């Protein structure tokens, strides 16, 4: 059984969509994926490719690091 939590990313897509007054569908159209894909990424069920993360950040006028974060329990501070 796969550990889905090991591949989870936290994100602020919804926050940045609100700042830019974009629906999931509008963001999806601008980055070249389906609304369902944006929804899955936003809910943390799917981790985007590096290319898609970069496209989303460009459209939302932020950095990838501002948009996506590792959960605190997955950050190795040693």
Steps between C-alpha positions, in 0.01 A plus 500: 500500500636844403546768762312788338601736783863461389413671171276773642567870450325784673403785272348846483341466157157602626645813665685607185199418281290731718760778475480475120124438497540170312280191517655154491380473142663828396830401661480159335448657159797732545739222607373235257334244728146409599304664782499161671882498497513844663246383757704187579821700539327767710358235735842336535395175331742541210855639481556698180800457275773760528391649168138530610600651835710759315212579260257540790741730684551711187126543445444577868798740503682337789789263553461123515620521860220745585245273333615159630653396831609172655297411809689587820532130589688436175764771539835363617662774706817307589 
